Amino acid sequence: MSYGLYDTERRYRKRLIGRVLRLILFVALLAGVGLFAYQLGIEDRRAQLDRQRDDLATARAEIERLNQQAQTALLRSREAAQQLASLQQRYEQDVPTPEMQQMLALVRERLSVGVPAERLSFVIREASAGRDCEPAETKRFLVRTPLADGAASVVGFVNNTVTLTGQGESALNAEGRPEAWFDPARPMTLTITRIDGRTEQKTGVLPLTQSVVIGAVEHRFVVTAGSRGFVQVTAERCRFP
């Protein structure tokens, strides 16, 4: 009986020790797995941090490159603006205005008909802003239209050695039909004829200004709208040049 009881206890202790060993082994295994997973996590985190550092460095390099490009573009835009301003200044200096183009065309025309360049230079040099003029004389005439013409459409100055006429567009009534009188809001053509047959024309919307030089006198005509169908002409006699 004693021997049987002892054997039973021994087997029980063996089983208990076996269970404890298995438990310890299981815990050790779990700890190993956990430690391995932890180590893997640390390595993965390190790899992530390394990738983030690389990405950050790449992003900083890209930002620096873009900043340099932006600075270069800004510098080029400033240079382009300076060049544009310089070209604009040169354009304004070199390209004549419409008034200057008219003057150049007139000078070319005068030279082409044989007026000496010295004479033109003298006239331009002697011209001044101040004018030595006699009191103005005012007359009127009827502007010709496709529906109106007559003796009143001509007016004379300088003892009738210079005559003025005008051609304009007919005014329209409320129904859109043309009237006999001209429309002062639309362009008209002014014709100045000298006694020698020479004529000058100017087309535009009123008021119109045109000068004729006869000898040492400049006859300056200013044409403005008058009563219905008529225009008023104010003539000045001024010393020339």
C-alpha positions in Angstrom: 0.0 0.0 0.0 2.8 2.4 0.9 4.6 1.7 -2.3 1.5 2.3 -4.4 0.7 5.6 -2.7 4.3 6.7 -3.2 4.1 5.8 -6.9 0.9 7.7 -7.3 2.4 10.8 -5.7 5.5 10.6 -7.9 3.4 10.3 -11.1 1.4 13.3 -9.9 4.5 15.4 -9.3 5.8 14.4 -12.7 2.6 15.5 -14.3 2.6 18.7 -12.3 6.2 19.4 -13.2 5.4 18.6 -16.8 2.5 21.0 -16.8 4.6 23.7 -15.2 7.4 23.1 -17.7 4.9 23.3 -20.6 3.5 26.5 -19.1 6.9 28.0 -18.8 7.7 26.9 -22.3 4.5 28.4 -23.6 5.1 31.6 -21.7 8.7 31.7 -23.0 7.4 31.0 -26.5 4.9 33.8 -26.2 7.5 36.1 -24.8 9.8 35.2 -27.7 7.1 35.8 -30.2 6.2 39.1 -28.5 9.9 40.1 -28.4 10.3 39.2 -32.1 7.1 41.2 -33.0 8.3 44.1 -30.9 11.7 44.0 -32.7 10.0 43.8 -36.0 7.8 46.8 -35.0 10.9 48.8 -34.0 12.6 47.9 -37.3 9.5 48.9 -39.3 9.2 52.1 -37.4 12.9 52.9 -38.0 12.3 52.2 -41.7 9.3 54.5 -41.7 11.3 57.2 -40.0 14.1 56.8 -42.5 11.6 57.0 -45.4 10.0 60.1 -43.8 13.4 61.7 -43.4 14.2 60.9 -47.0 10.8 62.3 -48.2 11.3 65.4 -46.0 14.8 65.9 -47.5 13.4 65.4 -51.0 10.5 67.8 -50.3 13.0 70.4 -48.9 15.2 70.0 -52.0 12.1 70.4 -54.3 11.0 73.5 -52.4 14.4 75.0 -52.7 14.4 74.2 -56.4 11.0 75.8 -56.8 12.1 78.8 -54.8 15.1 79.2 -57.1 12.9 78.9 -60.1 10.5 81.4 -58.7 13.3 83.9 -58.0 14.7 83.3 -61.5 11.2 83.9 -63.0 10.8 87.0 -60.9 14.1 88.3 -62.0 13.3 87.6 -65.6 9.9 89.2 -65.3 11.5 92.4 -63.9 14.1 92.4 -66.7 11.3 91.9 -69.2 9.3 94.8 -67.7 12.4 97.0 -67.9 13.0 96.0 -71.5 9.3 96.7 -72.2 9.5 100.1 -70.6 12.7 100.8 -72.6 11.0 99.7 -75.8 7.9 101.7 -75.0 10.1 104.8 -74.4 12.0 104.2 -77.6 8.7 103.7 -79.4 7.3 106.9 -78.1 10.5 108.7 -79.1 11.0 107.1 -82.5 7.4 106.5 -83.7 5.7 109.7 -84.6 2.3 110.6 -83.2 -0.7 111.0 -85.6 -0.1 114.8 -85.6 3.6 114.3 -86.3 2.8 111.8 -89.1 0.6 114.5 -90.7 3.4 117.0 -90.4 5.9 114.6 -92.0 3.4 113.8 -94.8 3.0 117.6 -95.4 6.7 118.2 -95.4 7.2 115.3 -97.9 4.5 116.7 -100.0 6.0 120.2 -100.0 9.4 118.8 -100.8 8.0 116.7 -103.6 6.5 119.8 -105.4 9.9 121.6 -105.2 9.7 123.7 -102.1 13.3 124.0 -100.9 14.2 122.3 -97.6 15.8 125.6 -96.4 12.5 127.4 -96.9 10.6 124.8 -94.9 13.2 124.9 -92.2 12.9 128.7 -92.0 9.1 128.6 -91.8 9.1 126.0 -89.0 11.8 127.8 -87.2 10.0 131.1 -87.4 6.7 129.7 -86.3 5.6 130.5 -82.8 2.8 129.8 -80.4 1.9 133.5 -80.4 -0.2 134.9 -83.3 -0.3 138.4 -84.7 -3.9 138.5 -86.1 -6.5 141.0 -87.1 -10.1 140.8 -85.7 -12.0 137.8 -87.0 -14.6 137.9 -89.6 -17.6 135.5 -89.5 -19.9 134.3 -92.3 -22.1 131.4 -92.9 -23.0 129.0 -95.8 -25.4 126.2 -96.5 -23.8 122.8 -96.5 -24.6 120.8 -99.6 -26.3 117.4 -99.3 -27.7 115.0 -101.8 -31.0 116.9 -101.5 -29.8 120.5 -101.1 -27.6 122.8 -103.2 -27.7 126.5 -104.2 -26.0 129.9 -104.2 -26.0 130.0 -100.4 -23.7 127.0 -100.3 -20.6 129.1 -101.2 -19.0 131.9 -99.2 -16.1 134.1 -100.1 -13.3 135.7 -98.1 -10.2 137.8 -98.9 -12.2 139.9 -101.5 -13.7 136.6 -102.8 -10.2 135.3 -103.7 -10.8 132.4 -101.4 -14.1 130.5 -101.4 -15.4 127.8 -99.0 -18.0 125.1 -99.7 -19.1 122.0 -97.8 -20.6 118.6 -98.5 -22.4 116.7 -95.8 -24.8 113.8 -95.1 -28.5 114.4 -95.0 -30.1 114.4 -91.6 -32.8 111.7 -91.0 -36.3 112.4 -89.7 -38.2 110.2 -87.2 -39.2 107.8 -89.9 -35.6 107.4 -91.0 -36.1 109.4 -94.3 -33.4 111.9 -95.4 -34.1 115.6 -95.0 -32.7 118.4 -97.2 -30.3 119.8 -94.5 -27.1 118.1 -93.4 -26.5 116.2 -90.1 -23.9 118.2 -88.1 -23.1 115.1 -86.0 -21.7 113.3 -89.0 -18.5 114.1 -90.9 -18.6 116.8 -93.6 -16.0 117.7 -96.2 -14.8 121.3 -96.3 -13.4 122.6 -99.6 -11.3 125.7 -99.8 -10.6 127.1 -103.3 -8.2 129.9 -104.2 -8.6 132.3 -107.1 -5.8 130.5 -108.9 -7.8 127.2 -108.8 -5.8 125.5 -106.1 -8.1 123.6 -103.7 -7.7 122.1 -100.3 -10.1 119.7 -98.6 -10.6 118.5 -95.0 -13.1 115.9 -93.8 -14.2 115.4 -90.3 -16.8 116.1 -87.6 -17.4 119.7 -86.7 -15.7 121.9 -85.7 -13.1 121.9 -88.5 -10.0 124.1 -88.7 -8.0 124.8 -91.9 -5.4 127.4 -92.8 -4.4 128.9 -96.2 -1.3 131.0 -96.6 -1.3 133.7 -99.3 1.8 135.7 -99.4 2.8 136.8 -95.9 -0.7 136.2 -94.5 -2.2 133.1 -93.0 -5.9 132.9 -93.4 -7.3 130.6 -90.7 -10.8 129.3 -91.0 -12.8 127.7 -88.1 -16.0 126.0 -89.2 -18.7 125.3 -86.5 -22.3 124.2 -86.7 -24.9 127.0 -87.2 -28.6 127.1 -87.7 -30.3 124.2 -89.4 -28.4 123.3 -92.6 -25.8 126.0 -92.2 -22.3 126.3 -90.7 -20.5 129.4 -89.5 -17.0 130.2 -90.7 -14.8 132.4 -88.6 -11.8 133.7 -90.5 -8.6 135.2 -89.1 -5.9 137.1 -90.9 -2.5 136.5 -89.2 1.0 137.4 -90.0 3.0 134.5 -91.5 5.2 133.0 -90.5 
